[in-house]
Amino acid sequence: MKKIFAVLAVSLLAVTSAQAAEFAEVDADADGAITMEEAVAAMPDLTEDAFAAADTDEDGSLNADEFAAMSN
């Protein structure tokens, strides 16, 4: 049972690390926020409506949590 929890913990850490790396790649200017322009450069099919729906705090950009939620 302990091995199962250890494997799950390592898997979760790997996914979180991958999402952080992906966020950093899309955040072209490394300011900690992804603009619509940066998002479209990485995901050309992204619509303004989809971006706005992901921007839950309505600040005009995506933070790491909003980006991760959109990516899932």
N, C-alpha and C positions, 0 to 999 in steps of 0.2 A: 504494500500500500504506500509506503514512504517513497518507493521508486516512482510510482505513478505521479505523486505530487511533485517530485523533483523534476520529472520530465515535463510536466505541465508548466512548472515555473520557468524552466529554461526556454520552453517554446514561447511562452508569453513574452519573455525578455527579448527573444530574437525577433518577434513580430514588432514589438515596440521600437527596437533599434532600427529595423528596416523602415518603419514609418518615419522615424526621425531623419534617416538618411534621405528618404524620398522627399520629405518636406524641405530639407536643405537644398536638394537639387532643384526643386521648383522655385524656391525663394531666391531668384537670381541675384537680387541686390543684398541678400543676407541681412535684411532689416527685421526679421522675425515675423513677417506678415506676407501673405501671398495676395497680390493684386489680381484683378480680373485678367490683365494683360499677361502676367506671369503664368496664371492658370491655363489660359488659352494656348500659350506657347507650348505647354507640356501636354495639354489635352485639347486638341483642336476642335473637337465636337462639343465642348462644354458650352452651354447656353447661358445667357445672362440670368435667366430665371433659375437655373440649377445653381449657379454661383450665389445668387441672392438667397436662395433657400438654405444653402450651407452656411451663409454668413449670419449665424444666429444672433450675434450681438449688434448686427446692422451697422458696423463701422466701415464697411466698404472694402474690407480685406478679410482673409481667412487666417486665423491663428492655427497653431499646430493641432489643437483639439478639433476645431471645425474641419480642418483638412482631413484629419484621420477619420472623422465621422463620415465625410463625403466619400472618402476612398473605400470605405467598407461596404 
